[in-house]
Amino acid sequence: MAEKHYIGEIGTEIIVDMQCDISMASGCLFYVKKPNGSVVTWDAQIYGTHSLRHIVQSGELDQAGRYLLQPYIEVSGWKGFGNTCNFEVSRRFE
């Protein structure tokens, strides 16, 4: 991702290193807590063997502030969450 992000961005790649082999995972999602406290899910795809990737769509970065992102995957015999990460989104001209 770029160093600074703004409301309304489209096409930004969000890549999260899961720090283990997830090449056989399914049900991949990012749970996202927006600055206003609402929680949404974004589709995530396996990227390489250790990472998940999401490409930001129209309307997803619609608030300024801190976004919390927690990956979710399912593998044989296990379903669960990865470590939470965060990023900031700014208003234009900030």
TORLUM-523548 format. One record per residue (C-alpha): residue number from 1; z, x, y; residue in one letter. Coordinates in Angstrom, 1 decimal. Layout:
<sites>
@num:NUM&pz:Z&px:X&py:Y&residuo:A
...
</sites>
This chain:
<sites>
@num:1&pz:0.0&px:0.0&py:0.0&residuo:M
@num:2&pz:-0.5&px:1.0&py:3.6&residuo:A
@num:3&pz:2.5&px:2.4&py:5.5&residuo:E
@num:4&pz:2.9&px:-0.8&py:7.6&residuo:K
@num:5&pz:1.9&px:-4.4&py:6.8&residuo:H
@num:6&pz:1.2&px:-7.4&py:8.9&residuo:Y
@num:7&pz:1.3&px:-11.2&py:8.6&residuo:I
@num:8&pz:-2.1&px:-12.4&py:7.3&residuo:G
@num:9&pz:-3.1&px:-9.3&py:5.4&residuo:E
@num:10&pz:-5.5&px:-10.0&py:2.5&residuo:I
@num:11&pz:-6.6&px:-7.5&py:-0.2&residuo:G
@num:12&pz:-3.6&px:-5.2&py:0.0&residuo:T
@num:13&pz:-2.8&px:-3.7&py:-3.5&residuo:E
@num:14&pz:0.8&px:-3.9&py:-4.5&residuo:I
@num:15&pz:1.4&px:-1.6&py:-7.4&residuo:I
@num:16&pz:4.8&px:-1.3&py:-9.2&residuo:V
@num:17&pz:5.5&px:1.5&py:-11.7&residuo:D
@num:18&pz:7.5&px:0.0&py:-14.6&residuo:M
@num:19&pz:8.5&px:3.5&py:-15.9&residuo:Q
@num:20&pz:7.6&px:2.6&py:-19.5&residuo:C
@num:21&pz:4.5&px:1.7&py:-21.5&residuo:D
@num:22&pz:3.7&px:-2.0&py:-20.8&residuo:I
@num:23&pz:0.1&px:-1.9&py:-22.1&residuo:S
@num:24&pz:1.0&px:-4.6&py:-24.7&residuo:M
@num:25&pz:2.8&px:-6.9&py:-22.2&residuo:A
@num:26&pz:1.8&px:-10.4&py:-21.4&residuo:S
@num:27&pz:3.0&px:-13.1&py:-19.0&residuo:G
@num:28&pz:3.1&px:-10.6&py:-16.1&residuo:C
@num:29&pz:4.3&px:-11.9&py:-12.8&residuo:L
@num:30&pz:5.9&px:-10.8&py:-9.6&residuo:F
@num:31&pz:8.8&px:-13.0&py:-8.4&residuo:Y
@num:32&pz:8.8&px:-12.7&py:-4.6&residuo:V
@num:33&pz:11.6&px:-13.7&py:-2.3&residuo:K
@num:34&pz:10.2&px:-14.2&py:1.2&residuo:K
@num:35&pz:12.2&px:-13.5&py:4.4&residuo:P
@num:36&pz:13.1&px:-17.2&py:4.7&residuo:N
@num:37&pz:14.7&px:-17.2&py:1.2&residuo:G
@num:38&pz:12.0&px:-19.1&py:-0.6&residuo:S
@num:39&pz:10.9&px:-17.7&py:-4.0&residuo:V
@num:40&pz:7.3&px:-17.7&py:-5.2&residuo:V
@num:41&pz:5.4&px:-16.1&py:-8.1&residuo:T
@num:42&pz:2.4&px:-14.0&py:-7.8&residuo:W
@num:43&pz:0.1&px:-13.1&py:-10.7&residuo:D
@num:44&pz:0.3&px:-9.5&py:-11.8&residuo:A
@num:45&pz:-2.1&px:-7.5&py:-14.0&residuo:Q
@num:46&pz:-1.4&px:-4.5&py:-16.1&residuo:I
@num:47&pz:-2.7&px:-1.4&py:-14.3&residuo:Y
@num:48&pz:-3.0&px:1.7&py:-16.4&residuo:G
@num:49&pz:-0.2&px:1.8&py:-19.1&residuo:T
@num:50&pz:2.9&px:1.9&py:-16.9&residuo:H
@num:51&pz:2.2&px:-0.3&py:-13.8&residuo:S
@num:52&pz:1.6&px:-3.8&py:-12.6&residuo:L
@num:53&pz:-0.7&px:-4.6&py:-9.8&residuo:R
@num:54&pz:-1.2&px:-7.6&py:-7.5&residuo:H
@num:55&pz:-3.9&px:-8.0&py:-4.8&residuo:I
@num:56&pz:-2.6&px:-10.0&py:-1.9&residuo:V
@num:57&pz:-4.3&px:-13.3&py:-1.4&residuo:Q
@num:58&pz:-4.7&px:-15.4&py:1.8&residuo:S
@num:59&pz:-1.4&px:-17.0&py:2.9&residuo:G
@num:60&pz:0.9&px:-14.8&py:0.8&residuo:E
@num:61&pz:2.1&px:-12.6&py:3.6&residuo:L
@num:62&pz:2.9&px:-15.4&py:6.0&residuo:D
@num:63&pz:6.3&px:-14.4&py:7.3&residuo:Q
@num:64&pz:7.6&px:-11.4&py:9.2&residuo:A
@num:65&pz:10.6&px:-9.6&py:7.6&residuo:G
@num:66&pz:11.7&px:-8.1&py:4.3&residuo:R
@num:67&pz:10.1&px:-9.3&py:1.0&residuo:Y
@num:68&pz:11.9&px:-8.7&py:-2.2&residuo:L
@num:69&pz:9.7&px:-8.3&py:-5.3&residuo:L
@num:70&pz:10.9&px:-8.3&py:-8.9&residuo:Q
@num:71&pz:8.4&px:-7.8&py:-11.8&residuo:P
@num:72&pz:8.6&px:-9.9&py:-14.9&residuo:Y
@num:73&pz:6.9&px:-9.1&py:-18.3&residuo:I
@num:74&pz:6.9&px:-10.3&py:-21.8&residuo:E
@num:75&pz:6.5&px:-8.0&py:-24.8&residuo:V
@num:76&pz:7.0&px:-8.6&py:-28.5&residuo:S
@num:77&pz:10.7&px:-9.6&py:-28.9&residuo:G
@num:78&pz:11.6&px:-9.2&py:-25.3&residuo:W
@num:79&pz:11.2&px:-11.1&py:-22.0&residuo:K
@num:80&pz:12.7&px:-9.9&py:-18.8&residuo:G
@num:81&pz:12.7&px:-8.5&py:-15.3&residuo:F
@num:82&pz:12.2&px:-5.0&py:-13.9&residuo:G
@num:83&pz:13.9&px:-3.4&py:-10.9&residuo:N
@num:84&pz:13.7&px:-5.2&py:-7.6&residuo:T
@num:85&pz:11.7&px:-3.4&py:-4.8&residuo:C
@num:86&pz:11.1&px:-4.4&py:-1.2&residuo:N
@num:87&pz:8.7&px:-4.0&py:1.6&residuo:F
@num:88&pz:8.5&px:-5.1&py:5.3&residuo:E
@num:89&pz:5.9&px:-7.3&py:6.9&residuo:V
@num:90&pz:5.5&px:-7.2&py:10.7&residuo:S
@num:91&pz:4.1&px:-9.5&py:13.3&residuo:R
@num:92&pz:0.9&px:-8.3&py:14.9&residuo:R
@num:93&pz:1.3&px:-5.8&py:17.7&residuo:F
@num:94&pz:4.8&px:-4.7&py:16.6&residuo:E
</sites>
